[in-house]
Amino acid sequence: MQLVFASRNRDKIAELSHALEGLPLEVREAADFPWVPDVEETGATLEENALLKVRAVHAATHALCLADDTGLEVDALDGAPGVHSARFAGPDQSYEKNLEKLIRLLEGCPAARRTARFRTVVAIAFPDGREETADGVCEGLILDHRQGTGGFGYDPVFYHPESGKTFAEMGLKEKGKVSHRGLAMARAREILARWLAESA
């Protein structure tokens, strides 16, 4: 059974694929289907964006499809960047520019006010058009400097107190056990495993 990820972000695809290892699924990405359109993420929430993406890819492929949307919510910034996390630095954004903007906005902010959380919503569209969603949340703190060389996006400044590390200091397996995306994908995996068993 093919599963199509509604993403062209190789870093996300690596994490999502890792979370589905062992399931009888052939993982494909949106780039494998040239006719799949780029989806403008116009939703007001992470769930709306995840559903926008998964519906577009399902309409184009009629396959089992999965999409996610993730946001970083920083309390000192009233929940920003939130749904705009991937485009925080504007249209010409990059991981580095987004990170620089976050560090700049929090300059001088005391440690006690640097609480934040990553939130992910995963949307699944089944071949018959039925949809399900799963979410995951990970609480942490935003550091005032980069720490670690792994991960991507905001990982170098997102500190996970229980682990004593930033996400950028974790390997894929360790991060997958505690991260927002890992938790959301664990729930999505249960949904997919149940569906595969029922379809057998």
NORHU-V910767 format. One record per backbone hydrogen bond with DSSP energy under -0.5 kcal/mol. CO is the residue of the C=O (numbers start at 0). NH is the residue of the N-H. If there is no record, write none. Layout:
CO&NH, CO&NH
This chain:
0&25, 1&63, 2&4, 2&27, 3&65, 4&6, 4&29, 6&29, 6&30, 7&9, 8&12, 9&13, 10&14, 11&15, 12&16, 13&17, 14&18, 15&19, 16&19, 17&20, 19&22, 22&24, 24&26, 25&2, 27&4, 28&31, 29&32, 31&33, 32&35, 37&39, 39&41, 44&48, 45&49, 46&50, 47&51, 48&52, 49&53, 50&54, 51&55, 52&56, 53&57, 54&58, 55&59, 56&60, 57&61, 62&64, 63&3, 64&124, 65&5, 66&122, 68&120, 70&72, 70&118, 71&73, 71&81, 72&74, 72&116, 73&76, 73&78, 74&77, 76&79, 79&73, 80&83, 81&71, 81&84, 83&86, 84&87, 86&89, 89&92, 93&97, 94&98, 95&99, 96&100, 97&101, 98&102, 99&103, 100&104, 101&105, 103&106, 105&108, 109&112, 110&113, 112&75, 113&141, 114&74, 115&139, 116&72, 117&137, 118&70, 119&135, 120&68, 121&133, 122&66, 123&125, 123&131, 124&64, 125&128, 129&125, 131&123, 133&121, 135&119, 137&117, 139&115, 140&142, 140&158, 151&154, 153&156, 153&157, 154&157, 154&166, 154&167, 155&146, 156&142, 156&158, 157&166, 158&140, 158&160, 159&162, 159&163, 159&164, 164&159, 165&168, 166&169, 167&148, 167&149, 170&174, 171&175, 172&176, 173&176, 173&177, 174&177, 174&178, 178&182, 179&183, 180&184, 181&185, 182&186, 183&187, 184&188, 185&189, 186&190, 187&191, 188&192, 189&193, 190&194, 191&195, 192&196, 193&197, 194&198, 195&199
